Amino acid sequence: MLDRQNQMNESKRAIAREIAQRYIDTGDMLGWFEELYSRSKGDPSLIPWADLIPNPNLVAWFDVHNICGEGKRALKIGCGLGDDAEELARRGFRTTAFDISSTAIPLLPRHQHNPTPLLFREH
């Protein structure tokens, strides 16, 4: 089962690399994010980095340092599908999150796991 999962992940990465390379070849270093999110049509399994959980390193850092976000602000740049932003909000931070891909932003509310209200913005 793990081999099949690894093959699927590698296939998604290969597609992302192909899309990215096409844009890079034309001098557009960032446009490929928009195409990748558009192609996903709301299916996070087609986005290689969309684990639908916050980054384990972020979670560990908060836990080790006993960070409380109450009364503090956080800015998540490149929020993707919002997992890290949700974690920040869950820990009490007033969070602003945005992504370069305007297509990613409408996908966020469908995948929020956090009951804390969280507003994502396009910038």
N, CA, C and O of each residue as an XYZ file, in Angstrom:
492
protein
N       0.825     -1.194      0.000
C       0.000      0.000      0.000
C       0.870      1.260      0.000
O       0.575      2.222     -0.710
N       1.943      1.252      0.798
C       2.819      2.416      0.874
C       3.496      2.681     -0.465
O       3.657      3.836     -0.859
N       3.899      1.607     -1.176
C       4.520      1.795     -2.487
C       3.553      2.465     -3.458
O       3.947      3.343     -4.226
N       2.310      2.056     -3.421
C       1.303      2.671     -4.301
C       1.132      4.148     -3.941
O       1.040      4.993     -4.831
N       1.089      4.462     -2.658
C       0.961      5.847     -2.217
C       2.178      6.661     -2.657
O       2.030      7.791     -3.122
N       3.363      6.103     -2.515
C       4.588      6.791     -2.946
C       4.564      7.043     -4.454
O       4.973      8.111     -4.911
N       4.089      6.068     -5.225
C       3.992      6.245     -6.676
C       3.013      7.354     -7.030
O       3.270      8.147     -7.935
N       1.893      7.411     -6.322
C       0.902      8.456     -6.579
C       1.482      9.834     -6.227
O       1.291     10.800     -6.967
N       2.187      9.916     -5.096
C       2.796     11.182     -4.705
C       3.840     11.623     -5.719
O       3.914     12.802     -6.064
N       4.633     10.699     -6.189
C       5.659     11.041     -7.177
C       5.026     11.489     -8.486
O       5.538     12.390     -9.150
N       3.920     10.868     -8.856
C       3.214     11.275    -10.062
C       2.700     12.705     -9.933
O       2.812     13.485    -10.879
N       2.139     13.059     -8.779
C       1.666     14.427     -8.550
C       2.830     15.413     -8.606
O       2.710     16.490     -9.191
N       3.939     15.050     -8.006
C       5.119     15.920     -8.040
C       5.624     16.106     -9.467
O       6.028     17.204     -9.848
N       5.601     15.035    -10.253
C       6.059     15.120    -11.642
C       5.177     16.078    -12.439
O       5.684     16.861    -13.244
N       3.885     16.024    -12.226
C       2.971     16.947    -12.916
C       3.265     18.378    -12.495
O       3.333     19.273    -13.338
N       3.440     18.600    -11.198
C       3.756     19.951    -10.698
C       5.072     20.446    -11.283
O       5.175     21.609    -11.675
N       6.072     19.585    -11.346
C       7.367     19.980    -11.923
C       7.227     20.336    -13.397
O       7.836     21.297    -13.868
N       6.424     19.563    -14.127
C       6.216     19.840    -15.556
C       5.540     21.198    -15.750
O       5.962     21.998    -16.586
N       4.491     21.447    -14.970
C       3.793     22.734    -15.067
C       4.752     23.869    -14.709
O       4.831     24.871    -15.420
N       5.469     23.706    -13.615
C       6.414     24.755    -13.173
C       7.458     25.028    -14.245
O       7.757     26.187    -14.533
N       8.006     23.999    -14.829
C       9.059     24.180    -15.829
C       8.557     24.940    -17.049
O       9.269     25.779    -17.601
N       7.328     24.643    -17.470
C       6.750     25.379    -18.609
C       6.711     26.877    -18.330
O       7.061     27.686    -19.189
N       6.289     27.234    -17.144
C       6.214     28.657    -16.789
C       7.600     29.264    -16.630
O       7.850     30.377    -17.093
N       8.495     28.542    -15.982
C       9.862     29.036    -15.778
C      10.543     29.279    -17.111
O      11.271     30.258    -17.274
N      10.305     28.386    -18.067
C      10.910     28.537    -19.395
C      10.480     29.824    -20.090
O      11.187     30.329    -20.963
N       9.323     30.352    -19.704
C       8.854     31.608    -20.300
C       9.193     32.816    -19.430
O       8.799     33.941    -19.738
N       9.922     32.577    -18.345
C      10.315     33.670    -17.455
C       9.303     33.987    -16.372
O       9.496     34.932    -15.607
N       8.226     33.213    -16.291
C       7.199     33.421    -15.272
C       7.444     32.412    -14.148
O       7.063     31.246    -14.250
N       8.079     32.877    -13.088
C       8.481     31.962    -12.010
C       7.333     31.573    -11.083
O       7.464     30.611    -10.326
N       6.221     32.289    -11.121
C       5.164     32.055    -10.145
C       3.813     31.644    -10.738
O       2.950     31.156    -10.008
N       3.619     31.829    -12.022
C       2.324     31.561    -12.646
C       1.858     30.125    -12.533
O       0.660     29.850    -12.603
N       2.786     29.216    -12.362
C       2.425     27.811    -12.333
C       1.577     27.439    -11.125
O       0.823     26.468    -11.185
N       1.681     28.187    -10.031
C       0.848     27.889     -8.866
C      -0.632     27.990     -9.232
O      -1.438     27.135     -8.866
N      -0.972     29.056     -9.964
C      -2.364     29.270    -10.366
C      -2.863     28.099    -11.217
O      -3.967     27.599    -10.999
N      -2.054     27.663    -12.181
C      -2.479     26.540    -13.029
C      -2.661     25.265    -12.215
O      -3.621     24.523    -12.422
N      -1.741     25.011    -11.292
C      -1.837     23.786    -10.502
C      -3.104     23.778     -9.646
O      -3.823     22.780     -9.611
N      -3.378     24.888     -8.955
C      -4.601     24.948     -8.144
C      -5.838     24.866     -9.031
O      -6.818     24.219     -8.660
N      -5.810     25.507    -10.191
C      -6.957     25.437    -11.110
C      -7.196     24.011    -11.576
O      -8.337     23.550    -11.622
N      -6.136     23.322    -11.917
C      -6.259     21.930    -12.387
C      -6.838     21.021    -11.319
O      -7.508     20.039    -11.636
N      -6.585     21.339    -10.055
C      -7.051     20.464     -8.975
C      -8.569     20.449     -8.867
O      -9.147     19.487     -8.361
N      -9.221     21.516     -9.345
C     -10.690     21.621     -9.279
C     -11.212     21.292     -7.877
O     -12.249     20.647     -7.722
N     -10.478     21.743     -6.871
C     -10.909     21.541     -5.492
C     -10.488     20.225     -4.877
O     -10.805     19.961     -3.718
N      -9.784     19.398     -5.620
C      -9.325     18.109     -5.088
C      -7.911     18.273     -4.536
O      -6.954     18.325     -5.310
N      -7.761     18.355     -3.209
C      -6.434     18.582     -2.636
C      -5.450     17.446     -2.897
O      -4.241     17.640     -2.776
N      -5.947     16.269     -3.252
C      -5.029     15.152     -3.508
C      -4.181     15.391     -4.752
O      -3.185     14.698     -4.963
N      -4.568     16.376     -5.588
C      -3.801     16.674     -6.797
C      -2.722     17.730     -6.566
O      -1.979     18.069     -7.487
N      -2.633     18.245     -5.349
C      -1.624     19.243     -5.001
C      -0.580     18.555     -4.127
O      -0.890     18.147     -3.007
N       0.656     18.418     -4.620
C       1.651     17.592     -3.937
C       1.907     17.957     -2.480
O       2.179     17.068     -1.672
N       1.830     19.224     -2.121
C       2.164     19.632     -0.758
C       0.941     19.753      0.135
O       1.075     20.147      1.294
N      -0.241     19.431     -0.359
C      -1.473     19.563      0.423
C      -1.671     18.324      1.290
O      -2.306     17.355      0.874
N      -1.122     18.369      2.492
C      -1.262     17.246      3.423
C      -2.543     17.332      4.243
O      -2.954     16.357      4.872
N      -3.176     18.514      4.233
C      -4.390     18.779      4.992
C      -4.172     18.680      6.499
O      -5.106     18.427      7.260
N      -2.942     18.881      6.910
C      -2.570     19.001      8.325
C      -1.518     20.102      8.409
O      -0.806     20.354      7.437
N      -1.416     20.754      9.557
C      -0.373     21.776      9.678
C       1.016     21.153      9.624
O       1.198     19.973      9.922
N       1.983     21.966      9.240
C       3.359     21.508      9.175
C       3.785     20.957     10.546
O       3.696     21.674     11.543
N       4.237     19.717     10.612
C       4.624     19.124     11.897
C       5.738     19.903     12.600
O       5.801     19.911     13.829
N       6.611     20.555     11.839
C       7.673     21.355     12.463
C       7.097     22.576     13.163
O       7.567     22.951     14.238
N       6.090     23.197     12.573
C       5.422     24.335     13.197
C       4.746     23.901     14.491
O       4.901     24.550     15.525
N       4.003     22.812     14.435
C       3.303     22.300     15.605
C       4.298     21.964     16.715
O       4.081     22.323     17.872
N       5.381     21.281     16.366
C       6.394     20.913     17.362
C       7.020     22.153     17.995
O       7.243     22.190     19.205
N       7.303     23.161     17.181
C       7.914     24.391     17.703
C       6.978     25.063     18.699
O       7.411     25.485     19.771
N       5.693     25.164     18.351
C       4.722     25.750     19.270
C       4.655     24.946     20.568
O       4.619     25.517     21.658
N       4.639     23.636     20.445
C       4.538     22.782     21.625
C       5.779     22.879     22.510
O       5.660     22.996     23.729
N       6.953     22.832     21.915
C       8.201     22.886     22.680
C       8.341     24.224     23.415
O       8.798     24.267     24.558
N       7.947     25.303     22.756
C       8.120     26.642     23.329
C       6.866     27.148     24.034
O       6.830     28.287     24.500
N       5.841     26.308     24.113
C       4.603     26.643     24.807
C       4.078     28.020     24.384
O       3.819     28.883     25.222
N       3.929     28.204     23.086
C       3.508     29.474     22.514
C       1.988     29.613     22.600
O       1.247     28.718     22.193
N       1.543     30.732     23.127
C       0.119     31.059     23.184
C      -0.111     32.288     22.317
O       0.590     33.290     22.462
N      -1.071     32.222     21.431
C      -1.311     33.315     20.508
C      -2.339     34.331     20.976
O      -2.593     35.307     20.269
N      -2.934     34.136     22.134
C      -3.975     35.057     22.613
C      -3.451     36.491     22.604
O      -2.402     36.789     23.176
N      -4.211     37.381     21.938
C      -3.855     38.787     21.880
C      -2.736     39.119     20.900
O      -2.275     40.259     20.847
N      -2.300     38.136     20.127
C      -1.208     38.333     19.170
C      -1.727     38.141     17.752
O      -2.782     37.546     17.530
N      -0.965     38.655     16.806
C      -1.298     38.492     15.391
C      -0.290     37.572     14.727
O       0.861     37.463     15.152
N      -0.754     36.912     13.672
C       0.127     36.067     12.863
C      -0.177     36.326     11.395
O      -1.319     36.589     11.018
N       0.860     36.245     10.579
C       0.734     36.402      9.139
C       1.292     35.142      8.491
O       2.452     34.787      8.700
N       0.462     34.474      7.708
C       0.899     33.285      6.983
C       0.950     33.636      5.508
O      -0.082     33.833      4.867
N       2.157     33.712      4.979
C       2.386     34.028      3.575
C       2.490     32.712      2.816
O       3.215     31.807      3.228
N       1.770     32.609      1.716
C       1.769     31.352      0.963
C       0.987     30.293      1.708
O       1.507     29.213      1.990
N      -0.262     30.597      2.030
C      -1.048     29.717      2.904
C      -1.522     28.439      2.224
O      -1.966     27.515      2.905
N      -1.438     28.363      0.892
C      -1.893     27.144      0.225
C      -3.330     26.854      0.592
O      -4.201     27.701      0.392
N      -3.596     25.677      1.123
C      -4.948     25.309      1.509
C      -5.256     25.641      2.970
O      -6.299     25.243      3.488
N      -4.356     26.368      3.638
C      -4.671     26.963      4.923
C      -4.390     26.168      6.177
O      -4.806     26.580      7.260
N      -3.704     25.051      6.075
C      -3.505     24.211      7.251
C      -2.704     24.903      8.352
O      -3.073     24.823      9.523
N      -1.621     25.576      7.996
C      -0.823     26.281      9.006
C      -1.590     27.465      9.581
O      -1.516     27.733     10.780
N      -2.327     28.173      8.728
C      -3.128     29.310      9.195
C      -4.193     28.843     10.181
O      -4.452     29.510     11.183
N      -4.794     27.723      9.902
C      -5.785     27.171     10.819
C      -5.151     26.854     12.169
O      -5.749     27.107     13.214
N      -3.953     26.304     12.145
C      -3.263     25.973     13.396
C      -2.955     27.235     14.187
O      -3.115     27.262     15.407
N      -2.514     28.279     13.494
C      -2.247     29.547     14.168
C      -3.514     30.080     14.839
O      -3.479     30.503     15.995
N      -4.623     30.057     14.116
C      -5.885     30.523     14.675
C      -6.342     29.639     15.838
O      -6.851     30.140     16.841
N      -6.163     28.350     15.701
C      -6.545     27.423     16.770
C      -5.786     27.733     18.054
O      -6.306     27.547     19.155
N      -4.560     28.202     17.905
C      -3.735     28.538     19.068
C      -3.962     29.966     19.554
O      -3.232     30.461     20.413
N      -4.971     30.619     19.002
C      -5.385     31.911     19.523
C      -4.892     33.130     18.779
O      -5.276     34.249     19.118
N      -4.054     32.949     17.774
C      -3.558     34.087     17.004
C      -4.667     34.671     16.146
O      -5.479     33.934     15.586
N      -4.704     35.985     16.041
C      -5.549     36.651     15.046
C      -4.759     36.563     13.741
O      -3.757     37.257     13.567
N      -5.205     35.724     12.845
C      -4.393     35.307     11.707
C      -4.876     35.911     10.397
O      -6.065     35.892     10.078
N      -3.922     36.444      9.652
C      -4.154     36.851      8.276
C      -3.343     35.908      7.408
O      -2.147     35.720      7.628
N      -3.995     35.320      6.429
C      -3.329     34.366      5.549
C      -3.652     34.709      4.105
O      -4.783     35.066      3.775
N      -2.643     34.598      3.247
C      -2.891     34.819      1.829
C      -1.971     33.955      0.996
O      -0.977     33.413      1.479
N      -2.331     33.844     -0.266
C      -1.567     33.023     -1.197
C      -1.474     33.746     -2.525
O      -2.344     34.548     -2.867
N      -0.425     33.465     -3.267
C      -0.234     34.068     -4.589
C      -1.293     33.599     -5.574
O      -1.606     34.300     -6.535
N      -1.840     32.422     -5.337
C      -2.846     31.865     -6.233
C      -4.245     32.260     -5.770
O      -4.703     31.833     -4.710
N      -4.915     33.073     -6.572
C      -6.284     33.443     -6.225
C      -7.218     32.236     -6.310
O      -8.284     32.238     -5.695
N      -6.837     31.231     -7.049
C      -7.644     30.011     -7.156
C      -7.590     29.197     -5.864
O      -8.550     28.498     -5.540
N      -6.493     29.273     -5.128
C      -6.370     28.524     -3.872
C      -7.336     29.054     -2.820
O      -7.872     28.278     -2.028
N      -7.561     30.346     -2.802
C      -8.358     30.962     -1.737
C      -9.785     30.411     -1.680
O     -10.235     30.059     -0.589
N     -10.517     30.317     -2.788
C     -11.873     29.757     -2.689
C     -11.909     28.289     -2.240
O     -12.945     27.817     -1.773
N     -10.816     27.580     -2.372
C     -10.775     26.182     -1.948
C     -10.708     26.056     -0.432
O     -11.083     25.020      0.118
N     -10.240     27.086      0.242
C      -9.977     27.016      1.675
C     -11.181     26.661      2.535
O     -11.074     25.738      3.342
N     -12.312     27.332      2.414
C     -13.407     27.034      3.340
C     -13.868     25.584      3.318
O     -14.364     25.079      4.326
N     -13.715     24.917      2.201
C     -14.136     23.525      2.121
C     -13.235     22.598      2.920
O     -13.631     21.488      3.273
N     -12.029     23.055      3.201
C     -11.059     22.168      3.833
C     -10.658     22.617      5.224
O      -9.703     22.085      5.789
N     -11.364     23.583      5.788
C     -11.011     24.019      7.131
C     -11.396     22.949      8.138
O     -12.519     22.445      8.128
N     -10.458     22.611      9.004
C     -10.680     21.611     10.042
C     -10.920     22.298     11.376
O     -11.388     21.664     12.322
N     -10.612     23.565     11.465
C     -10.624     24.309     12.698
C     -11.980     24.963     12.900
O     -12.459     25.658     12.004
N     -12.617     24.761     14.057
C     -13.894     25.423     14.299
C     -13.751     26.930     14.548
O     -14.747     27.651     14.506
N     -12.540     27.413     14.804
C     -12.304     28.837     15.005
C     -12.499     29.573     13.694
O     -11.904     29.195     12.685
N     -13.325     30.625     13.682
C     -13.488     31.394     12.435
C     -12.145     31.961     11.969
O     -11.357     32.467     12.768
N     -11.913     31.870     10.715
C     -10.648     32.311     10.143
C     -10.914     32.894      8.764
O     -11.525     32.244      7.916
N     -10.455     34.120      8.543
C     -10.689     34.780      7.266
C      -9.410     34.738      6.436
O      -8.349     35.176      6.879
N      -9.531     34.208      5.235
C      -8.427     34.190      4.295
C      -8.664     35.281      3.284
O      -9.806     35.591      2.945
N      -7.581     35.868      2.798
C      -7.710     36.981      1.875
C      -6.816     36.782      0.658
O      -5.786     36.109      0.707
N      -7.259     37.399     -0.437
C      -6.422     37.495     -1.623
C      -5.716     38.833     -1.541
O      -6.344     39.858     -1.274
N      -4.422     38.827     -1.767
C      -3.659     40.089     -1.758
C      -2.885     40.224     -3.036
O      -2.179     41.214     -3.228
